[in-house]
């Protein structure tokens, strides 16, 4: 089969590789659509702690089951599926024992330390497959993965009706979190430096947007909450500047959720203010049991993911898609790779 192999950092090429054979609970899936994620960029650059080489990257994906291992129950050949990122969890560590499998100490993750979806076919664990509703396209089903990050963040925060939320960053994750928070009944404000992304945030239901490219919006945002600050501040960028701003925007007793991954060992955030104002500081690691919720939201047309798809590429141009994200990040929300031409 054809696959794009990342042989080492910044070395990626289309190759013929052996067709994998499913065993145990595995399913062989013909990949129909793959989203290019920022973690794929990190893997390509050699900056992702879980990515091994050589490997096939790509993990936001959907497809059709073409073969099943002997122990793969609940599915049939021909089923259209969304694929959760996990391939295998240890089942023994504290996180797994508590049901928080996303915190597994020894996970196998597609596109990270097992072959991923920048290929015509991929092995998946049937425990992490979900039926794709007929009214959800393969492209939209590939974006169940980032939508599940947003769902997990909103659930973990505990956002509810009537509360106020500030989202820093109107990238794909920020825009998805905006929509899920609005479904929870919250008033949501979004801040970014790119006018086009702010316009999209407004179209997706943001109550107010703030353009940080014009001036520092913190004073204006505080005024929008009558000086109290926001119940929840969700940081979806991972930059030193935006992390510093979180404690300036959260109310006393409020919650800060860090979705953006900085990749640094230390980050600047005012812990004194978090202590003295009794704020909660939360992190997030992907998702856990959130795919069913995300699929329902898509099937019921309660969330818009189509507007996040800004480019489409054939499999042989996967590296071009990744380089575009590196060179012109303002132009890309989600690029979609189509491994097989139909």
C-alpha positions in Angstrom: 0.0 0.0 0.0 1.0 3.6 -0.2 2.0 5.5 2.9 3.8 8.6 3.8 6.7 7.6 6.1 8.4 10.1 8.4 11.8 8.5 8.5 13.3 11.1 10.8 12.5 14.7 11.8 11.8 16.8 8.6 12.3 13.8 6.3 9.0 12.5 5.0 8.3 10.6 1.7 5.7 8.5 0.0 6.6 4.8 0.0 5.2 1.4 -0.8 4.9 -0.5 2.5 3.5 -3.9 3.4 -0.2 -4.1 3.9 -0.8 -4.8 7.6 -2.8 -7.9 8.7 -5.2 -7.6 11.6 -4.9 -9.9 14.6 -6.7 -10.2 17.9 -9.0 -7.2 18.4 -7.5 -5.3 15.4 -9.4 -4.1 12.4 -7.9 -3.1 9.0 -9.4 0.2 8.0 -9.3 1.8 4.6 -8.6 5.5 5.5 -10.9 7.9 3.8 -9.9 11.2 5.5 -7.2 12.4 7.9 -7.0 15.8 9.6 -3.5 17.4 9.9 -3.0 18.3 13.6 -0.5 20.5 15.3 0.9 17.4 17.0 1.6 16.0 13.5 3.7 19.2 12.9 5.5 18.6 16.2 6.2 15.0 15.2 7.5 16.2 11.8 9.8 18.7 13.4 11.1 16.2 16.0 9.5 18.0 18.9 6.8 15.6 20.0 7.8 13.5 23.1 5.7 10.4 22.0 6.6 10.2 18.3 9.0 7.5 17.3 10.9 7.1 13.9 10.5 5.9 11.3 6.8 6.1 11.5 3.6 6.9 9.7 2.1 10.0 11.3 -1.6 11.0 11.3 -4.3 10.3 13.9 -7.4 12.4 13.2 -9.1 9.9 10.9 -12.1 7.9 9.6 -12.6 5.1 7.2 -14.2 1.8 6.2 -13.4 -1.6 7.8 -12.0 -4.0 5.2 -10.9 -6.9 7.4 -11.3 -7.9 11.1 -9.1 -9.8 13.5 -10.6 -13.0 15.1 -11.4 -11.2 18.4 -12.7 -7.9 17.0 -16.4 -7.9 18.0 -19.2 -5.5 17.4 -18.2 -4.6 13.8 -18.5 -6.0 10.3 -16.5 -5.6 7.1 -17.9 -2.5 5.4 -18.7 -0.6 8.5 -17.9 3.1 8.3 -16.0 4.3 11.4 -14.5 7.1 13.3 -11.2 6.1 14.9 -10.1 7.1 18.4 -6.4 7.8 18.7 -5.6 5.1 21.2 -4.3 1.8 19.9 -3.5 0.1 23.2 -3.5 0.9 26.9 -1.6 -1.0 29.6 -4.7 -1.5 31.8 -2.4 -1.7 34.9 -1.3 1.8 35.8 -3.2 4.1 38.2 -4.8 6.0 35.4 -6.1 2.9 33.6 -7.4 1.4 36.9 -9.3 4.6 37.6 -10.9 4.6 34.1 -8.8 7.6 33.0 -7.2 5.7 30.1 -6.0 8.9 28.5 -3.5 9.1 31.3 -2.1 5.6 30.7 1.6 5.5 31.5 2.5 3.2 28.6 0.0 3.9 25.8 0.3 3.0 22.1 -1.1 5.8 20.1 -1.7 5.8 16.3 0.5 8.2 14.4 2.8 8.5 17.5 4.4 5.2 18.5 2.4 2.9 16.2 1.7 3.5 12.4 -0.9 6.1 11.8 -3.3 7.3 9.1 -1.2 9.1 6.5 -1.6 5.8 4.5 -4.2 4.0 2.4 -4.9 1.5 5.2 -4.2 1.4 8.9 -4.7 -1.0 11.8 -7.0 0.1 14.6 -8.1 -1.5 17.9 -11.8 -2.3 17.6 -12.2 -1.1 21.3 -11.5 2.4 20.0 -13.7 2.3 16.9 -17.1 4.0 16.6 -19.8 3.7 14.0 -20.0 6.7 11.7 -23.6 8.0 11.3 -24.7 8.0 7.7 -25.4 11.8 7.7 -21.8 12.5 8.9 -19.2 12.7 6.1 -15.8 11.0 6.4 -14.1 14.4 6.5 -16.3 15.5 9.4 -15.8 12.1 11.1 -12.1 12.6 11.0 -12.6 15.8 13.1 -14.3 13.9 15.9 -10.9 13.7 17.5 -10.3 17.5 18.0 -14.0 17.9 18.8 -13.6 15.3 21.6 -10.8 17.5 23.0 -13.3 20.4 23.2 -15.9 18.2 24.8 -13.5 16.8 27.3 -12.3 20.4 28.2 -15.9 21.6 28.8 -16.8 18.6 30.8 -13.6 18.8 32.9 -14.2 22.5 33.6 -17.9 21.8 34.6 -19.2 24.8 32.5 -22.9 25.2 32.9 -25.8 27.5 32.0 -25.4 31.2 32.7 -21.6 31.2 33.3 -19.0 33.2 31.5 -16.1 31.8 29.4 -13.2 33.5 27.8 -11.4 31.5 25.1 -7.9 32.6 24.2 -7.1 31.4 20.7 -9.5 30.9 17.8 -7.7 28.0 16.2 -9.6 24.7 15.5 -9.6 23.6 19.1 -10.6 27.1 20.4 -13.5 27.3 17.9 -14.7 23.8 18.7 -14.6 24.6 22.5 -16.5 27.8 21.8 -19.4 25.8 20.3 -19.5 23.1 23.0 -19.4 25.8 25.7 -22.3 27.6 24.0 -24.2 24.3 24.0 -23.7 24.2 27.8 -25.5 27.5 28.1 -22.5 29.7 28.8 -21.8 33.2 27.5 -18.6 32.9 25.5 -16.0 35.6 24.5 -13.1 34.8 22.2 -9.8 36.6 21.7 -7.3 36.2 18.9 -5.0 38.2 16.7 -6.4 37.1 13.3 -9.4 38.9 12.0 -10.6 36.0 9.8 -10.6 33.6 12.7 -12.5 36.1 14.9 -15.1 36.5 12.2 -15.5 32.7 12.2 -15.8 32.7 15.9 -18.6 35.2 15.7 -20.4 33.2 13.1 -20.1 30.1 15.3 -21.9 31.8 18.2 -19.3 33.8 20.2 -21.2 36.5 22.1 -18.2 38.9 21.8 -14.8 38.8 20.1 -11.7 40.8 20.8 -8.9 41.5 18.4 -5.6 41.4 20.3 -3.7 42.5 17.2 -5.1 46.0 17.6 -4.5 46.6 21.3 -4.3 44.6 24.6 -7.9 43.6 25.2 -7.7 42.7 28.9 -9.2 45.9 30.2 -12.0 45.8 27.7 -12.7 42.1 28.5 -12.8 42.8 32.2 -15.2 45.6 31.6 -17.4 43.1 29.7 -17.7 41.1 32.9 -18.4 44.3 35.0 -14.9 44.0 36.4 -15.4 40.6 38.0 -13.5 38.5 35.4 -14.6 35.3 33.8 -15.8 32.1 35.5 -13.6 30.1 33.1 -10.6 31.1 31.1 -9.6 28.5 28.5 -6.1 29.0 27.0 -5.9 27.3 23.6 -2.6 28.7 22.3 0.2 27.7 24.6 2.3 30.8 24.2 4.1 32.7 27.1 2.0 35.8 26.5 -1.4 34.1 26.5 -0.5 31.9 29.5 0.4 35.1 31.5 -3.0 36.6 30.6 -5.1 33.8 32.0 -4.9 35.0 35.6 -5.7 38.6 34.6 -9.0 37.5 33.1 -10.2 34.9 35.6 -12.4 35.9 38.5 -11.6 35.2 42.1 -12.6 31.6 42.6 -12.6 31.0 38.8 -11.1 28.2 36.7 -8.2 28.3 34.2 -8.1 25.5 31.7 -4.8 25.0 29.7 -5.5 23.2 26.5 -2.6 24.8 24.5 0.6 22.8 24.8 3.7 24.9 25.1 6.3 22.1 25.0 8.4 24.0 27.6 9.5 22.7 31.0 8.5 25.9 32.7 5.8 28.5 31.8 4.9 31.9 33.2 1.7 31.9 35.1 0.9 33.9 38.2 0.7 31.2 40.9 0.4 33.9 43.6 -2.8 35.2 42.2 -4.1 31.6 41.8 -3.4 31.0 45.5 -4.6 34.3 46.8 -7.8 34.3 44.7 -8.5 30.6 45.1 -8.6 29.8 41.4 -8.5 26.3 39.9 -5.8 25.5 37.4 -6.6 22.5 35.1 -4.8 20.7 32.4 -6.1 18.3 29.8 -4.7 15.3 28.0 -6.8 14.7 24.9 -10.1 13.0 25.8 -11.5 10.0 27.6 -14.9 8.4 26.7 -15.9 11.6 24.8 -16.2 10.2 21.2 -19.8 9.1 21.6 -20.8 12.6 22.7 -18.9 14.2 19.9 -20.5 11.8 17.3 -23.9 12.7 18.6 -23.2 16.4 18.3 -22.2 15.9 14.7 -25.1 13.6 13.8 -27.6 16.1 15.3 -25.8 19.0 13.5 -25.3 20.8 16.7 -21.6 21.6 16.0 -20.1 23.0 12.8 -16.8 21.3 11.8 -17.1 21.8 8.0 -16.0 25.5 8.3 -12.8 24.4 10.0 -11.6 22.6 6.8 -9.5 25.1 5.0 -7.4 22.9 2.6 -7.5 19.4 1.1 -4.5 17.5 -0.2 -3.8 14.1 -1.8 -1.7 11.6 0.2 1.5 12.4 -1.8 1.2 16.1 -0.7 1.1 15.4 3.0 4.5 17.0 3.6 3.3 20.1 1.7 0.2 20.3 4.0 2.5 20.1 7.1 4.9 22.7 5.7 1.9 25.1 5.0 1.0 24.8 8.6 4.5 25.7 9.6 5.0 28.6 7.2 1.5 30.1 7.1 -0.3 29.0 10.3 -2.8 31.9 10.0 -4.2 30.3 6.8 -4.8 26.8 8.2 -7.4 25.6 10.6 -7.6 22.0 9.5 -6.1 20.6 6.3 -7.6 17.2 5.2 -5.6 14.4 3.6 -7.5 12.1 1.2 -5.3 8.9 1.0 -7.2 7.3 -1.9 -8.6 9.0 -4.9 -12.2 7.9 -5.7 
